[in-house]
Amino acid sequence: MGLDGAEIVMEIEDQFEIQLPDDEESRFKTVGDLHQIVIAKLIEKGQQPDHDEVFRKITGIISRVLNIAPERIKKSSRHVEDLGID
């Protein structure tokens, strides 16, 4: 994972107060995959996350780090091919 990807992961960990182990980082290929992992981590912490709000926050982080419009980011967006995350 390159610098953009690492920054996105660190911001998500900070925003949601979760840890994404390195082996999980390699499991997500799309924004939807990342969303599902964040939801699962929040549920493990005993929270009942609002799925739409979590997606909005993830989208905001990706948008800010990559300097792209949030509208370009869909759950089906692939990190490398569609968003250019290195």
C-alpha positions as CSV (number, residue, x, y, z in Angstrom):
1,M,0.0,0.0,0.0
2,G,1.4,3.4,-1.0
3,L,1.3,6.7,0.9
4,D,-2.2,7.7,-0.2
5,G,-3.6,4.3,0.9
6,A,-1.7,4.4,4.2
7,E,-3.0,8.0,4.9
8,I,-6.6,6.9,4.2
9,V,-6.2,3.9,6.6
10,M,-4.7,6.0,9.3
11,E,-7.5,8.7,9.0
12,I,-10.2,6.0,9.1
13,E,-8.6,4.4,12.2
14,D,-8.5,7.8,13.9
15,Q,-12.1,8.8,12.8
16,F,-13.7,5.6,13.9
17,E,-11.3,4.7,16.8
18,I,-10.6,1.3,15.3
19,Q,-7.5,-0.7,14.2
20,L,-7.2,-2.2,10.7
21,P,-4.5,-4.9,10.9
22,D,-2.2,-5.1,7.9
23,D,-3.7,-8.4,6.8
24,E,-7.2,-6.8,6.6
25,E,-5.8,-3.9,4.5
26,S,-5.0,-6.3,1.7
27,R,-8.6,-7.7,1.8
28,F,-10.3,-4.6,0.6
29,K,-10.3,-3.9,-3.1
30,T,-13.3,-1.6,-3.3
31,V,-14.7,1.2,-1.1
32,G,-17.6,-1.2,-0.3
33,D,-15.1,-3.7,1.1
34,L,-13.5,-1.1,3.3
35,H,-17.0,0.1,4.4
36,Q,-17.9,-3.5,5.4
37,I,-14.7,-3.9,7.4
38,V,-15.2,-0.6,9.2
39,I,-18.9,-1.6,10.0
40,A,-17.7,-5.0,11.3
41,K,-15.0,-3.4,13.5
42,L,-17.6,-0.9,15.0
43,I,-20.0,-3.8,15.7
44,E,-17.2,-5.7,17.4
45,K,-16.8,-2.6,19.7
46,G,-20.5,-2.9,20.7
47,Q,-21.7,0.0,18.5
48,Q,-24.7,0.1,16.3
49,P,-23.3,2.1,13.4
50,D,-25.4,4.0,10.9
51,H,-24.2,2.5,7.6
52,D,-24.9,5.6,5.6
53,E,-23.1,7.9,8.0
54,V,-20.1,5.6,8.1
55,F,-20.0,5.6,4.3
56,R,-20.2,9.4,4.2
57,K,-17.3,9.7,6.5
58,I,-15.2,7.2,4.6
59,T,-16.1,9.0,1.3
60,G,-15.1,12.3,2.9
61,I,-11.7,10.9,4.0
62,I,-11.0,9.4,0.5
63,S,-12.1,12.6,-1.2
64,R,-9.9,14.8,1.0
65,V,-6.8,12.6,0.7
66,L,-7.1,12.1,-3.1
67,N,-8.5,15.6,-3.8
68,I,-11.4,14.1,-5.8
69,A,-15.1,14.9,-5.8
70,P,-17.0,12.7,-3.3
71,E,-19.6,12.0,-6.1
72,R,-16.9,10.0,-7.9
73,I,-16.6,7.6,-4.9
74,K,-19.1,4.6,-5.0
75,K,-19.1,1.4,-3.0
76,S,-18.1,-0.4,-6.2
77,S,-15.1,2.0,-6.8
78,R,-11.9,0.0,-6.9
79,H,-9.1,1.6,-5.0
80,V,-6.4,1.4,-7.6
81,E,-8.2,1.1,-10.9
82,D,-11.0,3.7,-10.3
83,L,-9.6,6.0,-7.7
84,G,-5.8,5.8,-8.3
85,I,-4.9,5.0,-4.7
86,D,-1.3,3.9,-4.6
